[in-house]
Amino acid sequence: MIILDKKKYLVVHADALPDVYKKVVDAKELIKNGDVAGVSEAVKAVGISRSTYYKYSDHVFSLAEGALGKKVTWTLLLHHESGVLSTVLDRLAQAHCNILTISQDTPINGIANVSLTFDISELEMSFESLMKEMKELSGVKKLTLIAME
């Protein structure tokens, strides 16, 4: 359960719910994508009534595509040498990770502190193996897992 603004939300797989909820989401998607002219056409296409649509439309949502993935935040201490950060980013790209944010502090005493947040929903190896590989890259002094969702 996720609690936002004192309202309770549940994330439930569509297979566990009555068909009507999926049809409402499908109708909303048709409208959003411009595939239909309006609500009347959308509800007809998915096979529900307008009253059913309006009853649930403000209460049933699909997860945003990005929310289906896993997000990870690492901090890394990198040697301040040309190409070190690029090597880290290249390795993440090879593992099919999607970089979301990068924050790098000014290097002090030859070490740069870098914070990376990235999506691992398409990761093609175990997360543990990825961390091990990254720690062993030349120029990576330290890698710390900060958060994972």
Buried (B, 14 or more C-beta within 10 A) or exposed (E): EEEEEEEEEEEEEEEEEEEBBBBBBBBBBBBEEEEBEEBEEBBEBBEBEEEBBEBBBEEBEBEEEEEEBBBBBBBBBBEBEEEBBEBBBEBBEEBEBBEBEEEEEEBEEEEBBBBBBBBBBEBEEEBEEBBEBBEEBEBBEEBEEEEEE
